[in-house]
């Protein structure tokens, strides 16, 4: 996939890596949240982990490593949960994965105002499309999104762009605001995408 000229290639690569990982897991999955850490910093501060993962500082310089966070509470909407989250300073970005139902524009005026009724309306609509969204942002203001339709479930059909889901991008950006005063090396737990469980910086919850 060719990246747009104004897209951060490291962020786009990380988002597409997450999307590929989630594609391997399959559909009908809960929302997921990832921390994005600078791979070179990971090599510096976690040399044993970097060696286990086969990461080398010169070759990985400029790339981002996605760290999958613990499972999110299923009973709360992702956007609501994001409002309670802050990140340690060693986290340079974050990404979220969510599945949604998308309706055609002609259905906009037909949606009930009640959220539960609107969700039921979307599930029953004959022209609904199921989509998996992966959205990522960095502290530097970059964003990238990848979308896969269930009806076109193939790698070549994945759509990408800097601001395909602006509301989710904005919510992710808010989790990174005013939280860059910590230093790398804080303890936590999470999973590097594509590897076994290991210790890395984790999300902090101020709820």
ABEGO torsion letter per residue (X at the ends): XBBBAABBAAAAAAAAAAAAAAAAAEBGBBBBBBBBBBAAAAAAABAAAAAAAGBBAAAABGBBBBBBBBBBBAABBAAAAAAABBBBAABABBBBBBBBBBBBAAAAAABBABAAAAAAAAAABAABBBBBBBBBBBAAGBBBBBBBBAABBBAAABBBBAAABAAAAAAAAAAABGAAABBBGBBEBBBBBGBBBBBBBBBBBAX
